């Protein structure tokens, strides 16, 4: 699963942050943070013990990006084309 946030204002226009999360083959929960403009690059990787930790890390990370004017791009796209 993934969450993609994009900045559409000011100097950072066109930059995005993508959070990919899930479980690996061994049942561990992972969270990858990818930043960039066009392709992006892996910045951080977390291995977490439980889903509570995943929610806390995601909550803090998304709050930081919202303060920097990043928006969720999945909500702003039209539902039908």
mmCIF file of the N, C-alpha and C atoms, coordinates in Angstrom:
data_MODEL
# 
_entry.id   MODEL 
# 
loop_
_atom_site.group_PDB 
_atom_site.id 
_atom_site.type_symbol 
_atom_site.label_atom_id 
_atom_site.label_alt_id 
_atom_site.label_comp_id 
_atom_site.label_asym_id 
_atom_site.label_entity_id 
_atom_site.label_seq_id 
_atom_site.pdbx_PDB_ins_code 
_atom_site.Cartn_x 
_atom_site.Cartn_y 
_atom_site.Cartn_z 
_atom_site.occupancy 
_atom_site.B_iso_or_equiv 
_atom_site.pdbx_formal_charge 
_atom_site.auth_seq_id 
_atom_site.auth_comp_id 
_atom_site.auth_asym_id 
_atom_site.auth_atom_id 
_atom_site.pdbx_PDB_model_num 
ATOM 1   N N  . UNK A 1 1  ? 0.854   -1.162  0.000   1.00 0.00 ? 1  UNK A N  1 
ATOM 2   C CA . UNK A 1 1  ? 0.000   0.000   0.000   1.00 0.00 ? 1  UNK A CA 1 
ATOM 3   C C  . UNK A 1 1  ? 0.902   1.226   0.000   1.00 0.00 ? 1  UNK A C  1 
ATOM 4   N N  . UNK A 1 2  ? 0.335   2.336   -0.437  1.00 0.00 ? 2  UNK A N  1 
ATOM 5   C CA . UNK A 1 2  ? 1.135   3.542   -0.468  1.00 0.00 ? 2  UNK A CA 1 
ATOM 6   C C  . UNK A 1 2  ? 0.295   4.783   -0.214  1.00 0.00 ? 2  UNK A C  1 
ATOM 7   N N  . UNK A 1 3  ? 0.955   5.812   0.297   1.00 0.00 ? 3  UNK A N  1 
ATOM 8   C CA . UNK A 1 3  ? 0.382   7.134   0.480   1.00 0.00 ? 3  UNK A CA 1 
ATOM 9   C C  . UNK A 1 3  ? 1.311   8.086   -0.256  1.00 0.00 ? 3  UNK A C  1 
ATOM 10  N N  . UNK A 1 4  ? 0.759   8.908   -1.137  1.00 0.00 ? 4  UNK A N  1 
ATOM 11  C CA . UNK A 1 4  ? 1.573   9.839   -1.915  1.00 0.00 ? 4  UNK A CA 1 
ATOM 12  C C  . UNK A 1 4  ? 1.116   11.259  -1.619  1.00 0.00 ? 4  UNK A C  1 
ATOM 13  N N  . UNK A 1 5  ? 2.064   12.101  -1.206  1.00 0.00 ? 5  UNK A N  1 
ATOM 14  C CA . UNK A 1 5  ? 1.808   13.503  -0.928  1.00 0.00 ? 5  UNK A CA 1 
ATOM 15  C C  . UNK A 1 5  ? 2.622   14.336  -1.906  1.00 0.00 ? 5  UNK A C  1 
ATOM 16  N N  . UNK A 1 6  ? 2.009   15.394  -2.441  1.00 0.00 ? 6  UNK A N  1 
ATOM 17  C CA . UNK A 1 6  ? 2.689   16.233  -3.426  1.00 0.00 ? 6  UNK A CA 1 
ATOM 18  C C  . UNK A 1 6  ? 2.554   17.696  -3.024  1.00 0.00 ? 6  UNK A C  1 
ATOM 19  N N  . UNK A 1 7  ? 3.620   18.460  -3.273  1.00 0.00 ? 7  UNK A N  1 
ATOM 20  C CA . UNK A 1 7  ? 3.607   19.883  -2.984  1.00 0.00 ? 7  UNK A CA 1 
ATOM 21  C C  . UNK A 1 7  ? 3.300   20.633  -4.274  1.00 0.00 ? 7  UNK A C  1 
ATOM 22  N N  . UNK A 1 8  ? 2.318   21.515  -4.218  1.00 0.00 ? 8  UNK A N  1 
ATOM 23  C CA . UNK A 1 8  ? 1.911   22.269  -5.402  1.00 0.00 ? 8  UNK A CA 1 
ATOM 24  C C  . UNK A 1 8  ? 2.030   23.767  -5.192  1.00 0.00 ? 8  UNK A C  1 
ATOM 25  N N  . UNK A 1 9  ? 2.841   24.185  -4.215  1.00 0.00 ? 9  UNK A N  1 
ATOM 26  C CA . UNK A 1 9  ? 2.976   25.606  -3.916  1.00 0.00 ? 9  UNK A CA 1 
ATOM 27  C C  . UNK A 1 9  ? 4.435   25.999  -3.830  1.00 0.00 ? 9  UNK A C  1 
ATOM 28  N N  . UNK A 1 10 ? 4.736   27.232  -4.178  1.00 0.00 ? 10 UNK A N  1 
ATOM 29  C CA . UNK A 1 10 ? 6.040   27.847  -3.948  1.00 0.00 ? 10 UNK A CA 1 
ATOM 30  C C  . UNK A 1 10 ? 7.211   27.156  -4.601  1.00 0.00 ? 10 UNK A C  1 
ATOM 31  N N  . UNK A 1 11 ? 8.351   27.231  -3.928  1.00 0.00 ? 11 UNK A N  1 
ATOM 32  C CA . UNK A 1 11 ? 9.612   26.712  -4.447  1.00 0.00 ? 11 UNK A CA 1 
ATOM 33  C C  . UNK A 1 11 ? 9.603   25.191  -4.556  1.00 0.00 ? 11 UNK A C  1 
ATOM 34  N N  . UNK A 1 12 ? 8.894   24.515  -3.691  1.00 0.00 ? 12 UNK A N  1 
ATOM 35  C CA . UNK A 1 12 ? 8.872   23.050  -3.678  1.00 0.00 ? 12 UNK A CA 1 
ATOM 36  C C  . UNK A 1 12 ? 7.827   22.452  -4.609  1.00 0.00 ? 12 UNK A C  1 
ATOM 37  N N  . UNK A 1 13 ? 7.265   23.249  -5.498  1.00 0.00 ? 13 UNK A N  1 
ATOM 38  C CA . UNK A 1 13 ? 6.226   22.770  -6.419  1.00 0.00 ? 13 UNK A CA 1 
ATOM 39  C C  . UNK A 1 13 ? 6.756   21.608  -7.253  1.00 0.00 ? 13 UNK A C  1 
ATOM 40  N N  . UNK A 1 14 ? 6.002   20.526  -7.309  1.00 0.00 ? 14 UNK A N  1 
ATOM 41  C CA . UNK A 1 14 ? 6.391   19.347  -8.075  1.00 0.00 ? 14 UNK A CA 1 
ATOM 42  C C  . UNK A 1 14 ? 7.084   18.270  -7.263  1.00 0.00 ? 14 UNK A C  1 
ATOM 43  N N  . UNK A 1 15 ? 7.487   18.566  -6.050  1.00 0.00 ? 15 UNK A N  1 
ATOM 44  C CA . UNK A 1 15 ? 8.121   17.549  -5.207  1.00 0.00 ? 15 UNK A CA 1 
ATOM 45  C C  . UNK A 1 15 ? 7.062   16.641  -4.598  1.00 0.00 ? 15 UNK A C  1 
ATOM 46  N N  . UNK A 1 16 ? 7.446   15.401  -4.350  1.00 0.00 ? 16 UNK A N  1 
ATOM 47  C CA . UNK A 1 16 ? 6.515   14.468  -3.735  1.00 0.00 ? 16 UNK A CA 1 
ATOM 48  C C  . UNK A 1 16 ? 7.225   13.668  -2.650  1.00 0.00 ? 16 UNK A C  1 
ATOM 49  N N  . UNK A 1 17 ? 6.427   13.116  -1.754  1.00 0.00 ? 17 UNK A N  1 
ATOM 50  C CA . UNK A 1 17 ? 6.877   12.168  -0.732  1.00 0.00 ? 17 UNK A CA 1 
ATOM 51  C C  . UNK A 1 17 ? 5.902   11.007  -0.799  1.00 0.00 ? 17 UNK A C  1 
ATOM 52  N N  . UNK A 1 18 ? 6.448   9.801   -0.900  1.00 0.00 ? 18 UNK A N  1 
ATOM 53  C CA . UNK A 1 18 ? 5.606   8.605   -0.980  1.00 0.00 ? 18 UNK A CA 1 
ATOM 54  C C  . UNK A 1 18 ? 5.991   7.671   0.159   1.00 0.00 ? 18 UNK A C  1 
ATOM 55  N N  . UNK A 1 19 ? 4.990   7.176   0.878   1.00 0.00 ? 19 UNK A N  1 
ATOM 56  C CA . UNK A 1 19 ? 5.188   6.212   1.946   1.00 0.00 ? 19 UNK A CA 1 
ATOM 57  C C  . UNK A 1 19 ? 4.611   4.883   1.477   1.00 0.00 ? 19 UNK A C  1 
ATOM 58  N N  . UNK A 1 20 ? 5.455   3.868   1.402   1.00 0.00 ? 20 UNK A N  1 
ATOM 59  C CA . UNK A 1 20 ? 5.002   2.515   1.040   1.00 0.00 ? 20 UNK A CA 1 
ATOM 60  C C  . UNK A 1 20 ? 5.124   1.643   2.282   1.00 0.00 ? 20 UNK A C  1 
ATOM 61  N N  . UNK A 1 21 ? 4.069   0.886   2.581   1.00 0.00 ? 21 UNK A N  1 
ATOM 62  C CA . UNK A 1 21 ? 4.087   0.051   3.780   1.00 0.00 ? 21 UNK A CA 1 
ATOM 63  C C  . UNK A 1 21 ? 3.410   -1.280  3.503   1.00 0.00 ? 21 UNK A C  1 
ATOM 64  N N  . UNK A 1 22 ? 3.731   -2.240  4.343   1.00 0.00 ? 22 UNK A N  1 
ATOM 65  C CA . UNK A 1 22 ? 3.166   -3.576  4.215   1.00 0.00 ? 22 UNK A CA 1 
ATOM 66  C C  . UNK A 1 22 ? 3.922   -4.551  5.086   1.00 0.00 ? 22 UNK A C  1 
ATOM 67  N N  . UNK A 1 23 ? 3.785   -5.839  4.787   1.00 0.00 ? 23 UNK A N  1 
ATOM 68  C CA . UNK A 1 23 ? 4.525   -6.865  5.521   1.00 0.00 ? 23 UNK A CA 1 
ATOM 69  C C  . UNK A 1 23 ? 5.428   -7.609  4.539   1.00 0.00 ? 23 UNK A C  1 
ATOM 70  N N  . UNK A 1 24 ? 6.579   -8.026  5.028   1.00 0.00 ? 24 UNK A N  1 
ATOM 71  C CA . UNK A 1 24 ? 7.503   -8.785  4.178   1.00 0.00 ? 24 UNK A CA 1 
ATOM 72  C C  . UNK A 1 24 ? 7.226   -10.284 4.315   1.00 0.00 ? 24 UNK A C  1 
ATOM 73  N N  . UNK A 1 25 ? 8.070   -11.100 3.717   1.00 0.00 ? 25 UNK A N  1 
ATOM 74  C CA . UNK A 1 25 ? 7.873   -12.554 3.739   1.00 0.00 ? 25 UNK A CA 1 
ATOM 75  C C  . UNK A 1 25 ? 7.943   -13.153 5.132   1.00 0.00 ? 25 UNK A C  1 
ATOM 76  N N  . UNK A 1 26 ? 8.630   -12.462 6.047   1.00 0.00 ? 26 UNK A N  1 
ATOM 77  C CA . UNK A 1 26 ? 8.791   -12.980 7.400   1.00 0.00 ? 26 UNK A CA 1 
ATOM 78  C C  . UNK A 1 26 ? 7.738   -12.429 8.368   1.00 0.00 ? 26 UNK A C  1 
ATOM 79  N N  . UNK A 1 27 ? 6.791   -11.645 7.854   1.00 0.00 ? 27 UNK A N  1 
ATOM 80  C CA . UNK A 1 27 ? 5.720   -11.127 8.689   1.00 0.00 ? 27 UNK A CA 1 
ATOM 81  C C  . UNK A 1 27 ? 6.051   -9.828  9.401   1.00 0.00 ? 27 UNK A C  1 
ATOM 82  N N  . UNK A 1 28 ? 7.202   -9.248  9.128   1.00 0.00 ? 28 UNK A N  1 
ATOM 83  C CA . UNK A 1 28 ? 7.554   -7.970  9.757   1.00 0.00 ? 28 UNK A CA 1 
ATOM 84  C C  . UNK A 1 28 ? 6.901   -6.829  8.983   1.00 0.00 ? 28 UNK A C  1 
ATOM 85  N N  . UNK A 1 29 ? 6.544   -5.783  9.698   1.00 0.00 ? 29 UNK A N  1 
ATOM 86  C CA . UNK A 1 29 ? 5.918   -4.609  9.090   1.00 0.00 ? 29 UNK A CA 1 
ATOM 87  C C  . UNK A 1 29 ? 7.021   -3.645  8.684   1.00 0.00 ? 29 UNK A C  1 
ATOM 88  N N  . UNK A 1 30 ? 6.943   -3.135  7.445   1.00 0.00 ? 30 UNK A N  1 
ATOM 89  C CA . UNK A 1 30 ? 7.954   -2.190  6.977   1.00 0.00 ? 30 UNK A CA 1 
ATOM 90  C C  . UNK A 1 30 ? 7.281   -0.909  6.505   1.00 0.00 ? 30 UNK A C  1 
ATOM 91  N N  . UNK A 1 31 ? 8.054   0.178   6.513   1.00 0.00 ? 31 UNK A N  1 
ATOM 92  C CA . UNK A 1 31 ? 7.611   1.467   6.006   1.00 0.00 ? 31 UNK A CA 1 
ATOM 93  C C  . UNK A 1 31 ? 8.795   2.096   5.287   1.00 0.00 ? 31 UNK A C  1 
ATOM 94  N N  . UNK A 1 32 ? 8.611   2.420   4.006   1.00 0.00 ? 32 UNK A N  1 
ATOM 95  C CA . UNK A 1 32 ? 9.646   3.060   3.199   1.00 0.00 ? 32 UNK A CA 1 
ATOM 96  C C  . UNK A 1 32 ? 9.196   4.473   2.864   1.00 0.00 ? 32 UNK A C  1 
ATOM 97  N N  . UNK A 1 33 ? 10.139  5.423   2.958   1.00 0.00 ? 33 UNK A N  1 
ATOM 98  C CA . UNK A 1 33 ? 9.869   6.816   2.617   1.00 0.00 ? 33 UNK A CA 1 
ATOM 99  C C  . UNK A 1 33 ? 10.680  7.156   1.374   1.00 0.00 ? 33 UNK A C  1 
ATOM 100 N N  . UNK A 1 34 ? 9.994   7.597   0.316   1.00 0.00 ? 34 UNK A N  1 
ATOM 101 C CA . UNK A 1 34 ? 10.625  7.914   -0.958  1.00 0.00 ? 34 UNK A CA 1 
ATOM 102 C C  . UNK A 1 34 ? 10.329  9.375   -1.269  1.00 0.00 ? 34 UNK A C  1 
ATOM 103 N N  . UNK A 1 35 ? 11.384  10.158  -1.568  1.00 0.00 ? 35 UNK A N  1 
ATOM 104 C CA . UNK A 1 35 ? 11.233  11.582  -1.857  1.00 0.00 ? 35 UNK A CA 1 
ATOM 105 C C  . UNK A 1 35 ? 11.837  11.899  -3.212  1.00 0.00 ? 35 UNK A C  1 
ATOM 106 N N  . UNK A 1 36 ? 11.335  12.957  -3.855  1.00 0.00 ? 36 UNK A N  1 
ATOM 107 C CA . UNK A 1 36 ? 11.938  13.402  -5.094  1.00 0.00 ? 36 UNK A CA 1 
ATOM 108 C C  . UNK A 1 36 ? 11.015  14.260  -5.922  1.00 0.00 ? 36 UNK A C  1 
ATOM 109 N N  . UNK A 1 37 ? 11.397  14.449  -7.188  1.00 0.00 ? 37 UNK A N  1 
ATOM 110 C CA . UNK A 1 37 ? 10.574  15.218  -8.126  1.00 0.00 ? 37 UNK A CA 1 
ATOM 111 C C  . UNK A 1 37 ? 9.922   14.303  -9.159  1.00 0.00 ? 37 UNK A C  1 
ATOM 112 N N  . UNK A 1 38 ? 10.706  13.614  -9.945  1.00 0.00 ? 38 UNK A N  1 
ATOM 113 C CA . UNK A 1 38 ? 10.136  12.757  -10.986 1.00 0.00 ? 38 UNK A CA 1 
ATOM 114 C C  . UNK A 1 38 ? 10.157  11.291  -10.570 1.00 0.00 ? 38 UNK A C  1 
ATOM 115 N N  . UNK A 1 39 ? 11.337  10.746  -10.331 1.00 0.00 ? 39 UNK A N  1 
ATOM 116 C CA . UNK A 1 39 ? 11.435  9.330   -9.964  1.00 0.00 ? 39 UNK A CA 1 
ATOM 117 C C  . UNK A 1 39 ? 11.450  9.129   -8.468  1.00 0.00 ? 39 UNK A C  1 
ATOM 118 N N  . UNK A 1 40 ? 12.231  9.887   -7.772  1.00 0.00 ? 40 UNK A N  1 
ATOM 119 C CA . UNK A 1 40 ? 12.339  9.757   -6.328  1.00 0.00 ? 40 UNK A CA 1 
ATOM 120 C C  . UNK A 1 40 ? 13.429  8.791   -5.905  1.00 0.00 ? 40 UNK A C  1 
ATOM 121 N N  . UNK A 1 41 ? 13.804  8.884   -4.645  1.00 0.00 ? 41 UNK A N  1 
ATOM 122 C CA . UNK A 1 41 ? 14.816  7.975   -4.118  1.00 0.00 ? 41 UNK A CA 1 
ATOM 123 C C  . UNK A 1 41 ? 14.468  7.619   -2.684  1.00 0.00 ? 41 UNK A C  1 
ATOM 124 N N  . UNK A 1 42 ? 14.837  6.415   -2.302  1.00 0.00 ? 42 UNK A N  1 
ATOM 125 C CA . UNK A 1 42 ? 14.559  5.908   -0.965  1.00 0.00 ? 42 UNK A CA 1 
ATOM 126 C C  . UNK A 1 42 ? 15.363  6.703   0.052   1.00 0.00 ? 42 UNK A C  1 
ATOM 127 N N  . UNK A 1 43 ? 14.664  7.294   1.013   1.00 0.00 ? 43 UNK A N  1 
ATOM 128 C CA . UNK A 1 43 ? 15.313  8.129   2.018   1.00 0.00 ? 43 UNK A CA 1 
ATOM 129 C C  . UNK A 1 43 ? 15.405  7.402   3.353   1.00 0.00 ? 43 UNK A C  1 
ATOM 130 N N  . UNK A 1 44 ? 14.316  6.804   3.796   1.00 0.00 ? 44 UNK A N  1 
ATOM 131 C CA . UNK A 1 44 ? 14.265  6.113   5.087   1.00 0.00 ? 44 UNK A CA 1 
ATOM 132 C C  . UNK A 1 44 ? 13.552  4.780   4.934   1.00 0.00 ? 44 UNK A C  1 
ATOM 133 N N  . UNK A 1 45 ? 13.926  3.844   5.792   1.00 0.00 ? 45 UNK A N  1 
ATOM 134 C CA . UNK A 1 45 ? 13.257  2.541   5.858   1.00 0.00 ? 45 UNK A CA 1 
ATOM 135 C C  . UNK A 1 45 ? 13.118  2.164   7.328   1.00 0.00 ? 45 UNK A C  1 
ATOM 136 N N  . UNK A 1 46 ? 11.910  1.815   7.728   1.00 0.00 ? 46 UNK A N  1 
ATOM 137 C CA . UNK A 1 46 ? 11.648  1.397   9.095   1.00 0.00 ? 46 UNK A CA 1 
ATOM 138 C C  . UNK A 1 46 ? 11.141  -0.039  9.095   1.00 0.00 ? 46 UNK A C  1 
ATOM 139 N N  . UNK A 1 47 ? 11.608  -0.844  10.057  1.00 0.00 ? 47 UNK A N  1 
ATOM 140 C CA . UNK A 1 47 ? 11.041  -2.159  10.362  1.00 0.00 ? 47 UNK A CA 1 
ATOM 141 C C  . UNK A 1 47 ? 10.376  -2.023  11.726  1.00 0.00 ? 47 UNK A C  1 
ATOM 142 N N  . UNK A 1 48 ? 9.077   -2.284  11.786  1.00 0.00 ? 48 UNK A N  1 
ATOM 143 C CA . UNK A 1 48 ? 8.296   -2.001  12.983  1.00 0.00 ? 48 UNK A CA 1 
ATOM 144 C C  . UNK A 1 48 ? 7.767   -3.292  13.589  1.00 0.00 ? 48 UNK A C  1 
ATOM 145 N N  . UNK A 1 49 ? 7.513   -3.244  14.898  1.00 0.00 ? 49 UNK A N  1 
ATOM 146 C CA . UNK A 1 49 ? 7.063   -4.428  15.619  1.00 0.00 ? 49 UNK A CA 1 
ATOM 147 C C  . UNK A 1 49 ? 5.575   -4.690  15.500  1.00 0.00 ? 49 UNK A C  1 
ATOM 148 N N  . UNK A 1 50 ? 4.774   -3.614  15.445  1.00 0.00 ? 50 UNK A N  1 
ATOM 149 C CA . UNK A 1 50 ? 3.316   -3.789  15.404  1.00 0.00 ? 50 UNK A CA 1 
ATOM 150 C C  . UNK A 1 50 ? 2.666   -2.667  14.610  1.00 0.00 ? 50 UNK A C  1 
ATOM 151 N N  . UNK A 1 51 ? 1.367   -2.815  14.360  1.00 0.00 ? 51 UNK A N  1 
ATOM 152 C CA . UNK A 1 51 ? 0.653   -1.819  13.577  1.00 0.00 ? 51 UNK A CA 1 
ATOM 153 C C  . UNK A 1 51 ? 0.489   -0.500  14.316  1.00 0.00 ? 51 UNK A C  1 
ATOM 154 N N  . UNK A 1 52 ? 0.487   -0.534  15.632  1.00 0.00 ? 52 UNK A N  1 
ATOM 155 C CA . UNK A 1 52 ? 0.422   0.703   16.414  1.00 0.00 ? 52 UNK A CA 1 
ATOM 156 C C  . UNK A 1 52 ? 1.630   1.585   16.145  1.00 0.00 ? 52 UNK A C  1 
ATOM 157 N N  . UNK A 1 53 ? 2.794   0.972   16.058  1.00 0.00 ? 53 UNK A N  1 
ATOM 158 C CA . UNK A 1 53 ? 4.009   1.726   15.742  1.00 0.00 ? 53 UNK A CA 1 
ATOM 159 C C  . UNK A 1 53 ? 3.923   2.307   14.335  1.00 0.00 ? 53 UNK A C  1 
ATOM 160 N N  . UNK A 1 54 ? 3.387   1.529   13.398  1.00 0.00 ? 54 UNK A N  1 
ATOM 161 C CA . UNK A 1 54 ? 3.221   2.009   12.025  1.00 0.00 ? 54 UNK A CA 1 
ATOM 162 C C  . UNK A 1 54 ? 2.328   3.243   11.994  1.00 0.00 ? 54 UNK A C  1 
ATOM 163 N N  . UNK A 1 55 ? 1.202   3.206   12.698  1.00 0.00 ? 55 UNK A N  1 
ATOM 164 C CA . UNK A 1 55 ? 0.279   4.338   12.700  1.00 0.00 ? 55 UNK A CA 1 
ATOM 165 C C  . UNK A 1 55 ? 0.906   5.574   13.341  1.00 0.00 ? 55 UNK A C  1 
ATOM 166 N N  . UNK A 1 56 ? 1.669   5.383   14.422  1.00 0.00 ? 56 UNK A N  1 
ATOM 167 C CA . UNK A 1 56 ? 2.306   6.522   15.074  1.00 0.00 ? 56 UNK A CA 1 
ATOM 168 C C  . UNK A 1 56 ? 3.353   7.174   14.175  1.00 0.00 ? 56 UNK A C  1 
ATOM 169 N N  . UNK A 1 57 ? 4.179   6.364   13.510  1.00 0.00 ? 57 UNK A N  1 
ATOM 170 C CA . UNK A 1 57 ? 5.206   6.903   12.614  1.00 0.00 ? 57 UNK A CA 1 
ATOM 171 C C  . UNK A 1 57 ? 4.550   7.606   11.429  1.00 0.00 ? 57 UNK A C  1 
ATOM 172 N N  . UNK A 1 58 ? 3.541   6.988   10.824  1.00 0.00 ? 58 UNK A N  1 
ATOM 173 C CA . UNK A 1 58 ? 2.838   7.608   9.694   1.00 0.00 ? 58 UNK A CA 1 
ATOM 174 C C  . UNK A 1 58 ? 2.164   8.912   10.108  1.00 0.00 ? 58 UNK A C  1 
ATOM 175 N N  . UNK A 1 59 ? 1.546   8.930   11.267  1.00 0.00 ? 59 UNK A N  1 
ATOM 176 C CA . UNK A 1 59 ? 0.874   10.138  11.748  1.00 0.00 ? 59 UNK A CA 1 
ATOM 177 C C  . UNK A 1 59 ? 1.864   11.289  11.884  1.00 0.00 ? 59 UNK A C  1 
ATOM 178 N N  . UNK A 1 60 ? 3.014   11.031  12.482  1.00 0.00 ? 60 UNK A N  1 
ATOM 179 C CA . UNK A 1 60 ? 4.034   12.065  12.658  1.00 0.00 ? 60 UNK A CA 1 
ATOM 180 C C  . UNK A 1 60 ? 4.594   12.523  11.314  1.00 0.00 ? 60 UNK A C  1 
ATOM 181 N N  . UNK A 1 61 ? 4.911   11.592  10.422  1.00 0.00 ? 61 UNK A N  1 
ATOM 182 C CA . UNK A 1 61 ? 5.482   11.925  9.117   1.00 0.00 ? 61 UNK A CA 1 
ATOM 183 C C  . UNK A 1 61 ? 4.498   12.727  8.256   1.00 0.00 ? 61 UNK A C  1 
ATOM 184 N N  . UNK A 1 62 ? 3.240   12.309  8.223   1.00 0.00 ? 62 UNK A N  1 
ATOM 185 C CA . UNK A 1 62 ? 2.249   13.022  7.419   1.00 0.00 ? 62 UNK A CA 1 
ATOM 186 C C  . UNK A 1 62 ? 2.003   14.410  7.982   1.00 0.00 ? 62 UNK A C  1 
ATOM 187 N N  . UNK A 1 63 ? 1.994   14.547  9.306   1.00 0.00 ? 63 UNK A N  1 
ATOM 188 C CA . UNK A 1 63 ? 1.846   15.875  9.913   1.00 0.00 ? 63 UNK A CA 1 
ATOM 189 C C  . UNK A 1 63 ? 2.984   16.797  9.494   1.00 0.00 ? 63 UNK A C  1 
ATOM 190 N N  . UNK A 1 64 ? 4.225   16.292  9.504   1.00 0.00 ? 64 UNK A N  1 
ATOM 191 C CA . UNK A 1 64 ? 5.369   17.107  9.084   1.00 0.00 ? 64 UNK A CA 1 
ATOM 192 C C  . UNK A 1 64 ? 5.203   17.598  7.645   1.00 0.00 ? 64 UNK A C  1 
ATOM 193 N N  . UNK A 1 65 ? 4.738   16.740  6.759   1.00 0.00 ? 65 UNK A N  1 
ATOM 194 C CA . UNK A 1 65 ? 4.577   17.118  5.350   1.00 0.00 ? 65 UNK A CA 1 
ATOM 195 C C  . UNK A 1 65 ? 3.415   18.089  5.164   1.00 0.00 ? 65 UNK A C  1 
ATOM 196 N N  . UNK A 1 66 ? 2.330   17.934  5.928   1.00 0.00 ? 66 UNK A N  1 
ATOM 197 C CA . UNK A 1 66 ? 1.206   18.858  5.802   1.00 0.00 ? 66 UNK A CA 1 
ATOM 198 C C  . UNK A 1 66 ? 1.605   20.268  6.229   1.00 0.00 ? 66 UNK A C  1 
ATOM 199 N N  . UNK A 1 67 ? 2.496   20.390  7.202   1.00 0.00 ? 67 UNK A N  1 
ATOM 200 C CA . UNK A 1 67 ? 2.997   21.697  7.622   1.00 0.00 ? 67 UNK A CA 1 
ATOM 201 C C  . UNK A 1 67 ? 3.776   22.350  6.472   1.00 0.00 ? 67 UNK A C  1 
ATOM 202 N N  . UNK A 1 68 ? 4.410   21.546  5.630   1.00 0.00 ? 68 UNK A N  1 
ATOM 203 C CA . UNK A 1 68 ? 5.175   22.045  4.474   1.00 0.00 ? 68 UNK A CA 1 
ATOM 204 C C  . UNK A 1 68 ? 4.311   22.146  3.215   1.00 0.00 ? 68 UNK A C  1 
ATOM 205 N N  . UNK A 1 69 ? 2.980   22.138  3.353   1.00 0.00 ? 69 UNK A N  1 
ATOM 206 C CA . UNK A 1 69 ? 2.012   22.301  2.258   1.00 0.00 ? 69 UNK A CA 1 
ATOM 207 C C  . UNK A 1 69 ? 1.966   21.137  1.275   1.00 0.00 ? 69 UNK A C  1 
ATOM 208 N N  . UNK A 1 70 ? 2.254   19.932  1.702   1.00 0.00 ? 70 UNK A N  1 
ATOM 209 C CA . UNK A 1 70 ? 2.073   18.759  0.852   1.00 0.00 ? 70 UNK A CA 1 
ATOM 210 C C  . UNK A 1 70 ? 0.627   18.317  0.951   1.00 0.00 ? 70 UNK A C  1 
ATOM 211 N N  . UNK A 1 71 ? 0.053   17.846  -0.163  1.00 0.00 ? 71 UNK A N  1 
ATOM 212 C CA . UNK A 1 71 ? -1.333  17.390  -0.206  1.00 0.00 ? 71 UNK A CA 1 
ATOM 213 C C  . UNK A 1 71 ? -1.384  15.944  -0.655  1.00 0.00 ? 71 UNK A C  1 
ATOM 214 N N  . UNK A 1 72 ? -2.386  15.228  -0.194  1.00 0.00 ? 72 UNK A N  1 
ATOM 215 C CA . UNK A 1 72 ? -2.599  13.857  -0.620  1.00 0.00 ? 72 UNK A CA 1 
ATOM 216 C C  . UNK A 1 72 ? -3.101  13.882  -2.062  1.00 0.00 ? 72 UNK A C  1 
ATOM 217 N N  . UNK A 1 73 ? -2.360  13.302  -2.993  1.00 0.00 ? 73 UNK A N  1 
ATOM 218 C CA . UNK A 1 73 ? -2.749  13.355  -4.403  1.00 0.00 ? 73 UNK A CA 1 
ATOM 219 C C  . UNK A 1 73 ? -3.853  12.358  -4.731  1.00 0.00 ? 73 UNK A C  1 
ATOM 220 N N  . UNK A 1 74 ? -4.062  11.357  -3.931  1.00 0.00 ? 74 UNK A N  1 
ATOM 221 C CA . UNK A 1 74 ? -5.125  10.391  -4.208  1.00 0.00 ? 74 UNK A CA 1 
ATOM 222 C C  . UNK A 1 74 ? -6.505  11.014  -4.021  1.00 0.00 ? 74 UNK A C  1 
ATOM 223 N N  . UNK A 1 75 ? -6.618  11.992  -3.140  1.00 0.00 ? 75 UNK A N  1 
ATOM 224 C CA . UNK A 1 75 ? -7.902  12.629  -2.888  1.00 0.00 ? 75 UNK A CA 1 
ATOM 225 C C  . UNK A 1 75 ? -8.206  13.732  -3.895  1.00 0.00 ? 75 UNK A C  1 
ATOM 226 N N  . UNK A 1 76 ? -7.188  14.311  -4.540  1.00 0.00 ? 76 UNK A N  1 
ATOM 227 C CA . UNK A 1 76 ? -7.411  15.446  -5.411  1.00 0.00 ? 76 UNK A CA 1 
ATOM 228 C C  . UNK A 1 76 ? -7.627  15.035  -6.875  1.00 0.00 ? 76 UNK A C  1 
ATOM 229 N N  . UNK A 1 77 ? -7.406  13.779  -7.226  1.00 0.00 ? 77 UNK A N  1 
ATOM 230 C CA . UNK A 1 77 ? -7.630  13.329  -8.596  1.00 0.00 ? 77 UNK A CA 1 
ATOM 231 C C  . UNK A 1 77 ? -9.118  13.066  -8.812  1.00 0.00 ? 77 UNK A C  1 
ATOM 232 N N  . UNK A 1 78 ? -9.640  13.317  -10.022 1.00 0.00 ? 78 UNK A N  1 
ATOM 233 C CA . UNK A 1 78 ? -11.056 13.020  -10.280 1.00 0.00 ? 78 UNK A CA 1 
ATOM 234 C C  . UNK A 1 78 ? -11.328 11.521  -10.217 1.00 0.00 ? 78 UNK A C  1 
ATOM 235 N N  . UNK A 1 79 ? -12.507 11.152  -9.761  1.00 0.00 ? 79 UNK A N  1 
ATOM 236 C CA . UNK A 1 79 ? -12.856 9.739   -9.607  1.00 0.00 ? 79 UNK A CA 1 
ATOM 237 C C  . UNK A 1 79 ? -13.101 9.085   -10.959 1.00 0.00 ? 79 UNK A C  1 
ATOM 238 N N  . UNK A 1 80 ? -13.668 9.827   -11.902 1.00 0.00 ? 80 UNK A N  1 
ATOM 239 C CA . UNK A 1 80 ? -13.973 9.276   -13.222 1.00 0.00 ? 80 UNK A CA 1 
ATOM 240 C C  . UNK A 1 80 ? -13.293 10.115  -14.290 1.00 0.00 ? 80 UNK A C  1 
ATOM 241 N N  . UNK A 1 81 ? -12.806 9.446   -15.323 1.00 0.00 ? 81 UNK A N  1 
ATOM 242 C CA . UNK A 1 81 ? -12.160 10.164  -16.428 1.00 0.00 ? 81 UNK A CA 1 
ATOM 243 C C  . UNK A 1 81 ? -12.939 9.981   -17.679 1.00 0.00 ? 81 UNK A C  1 
# 
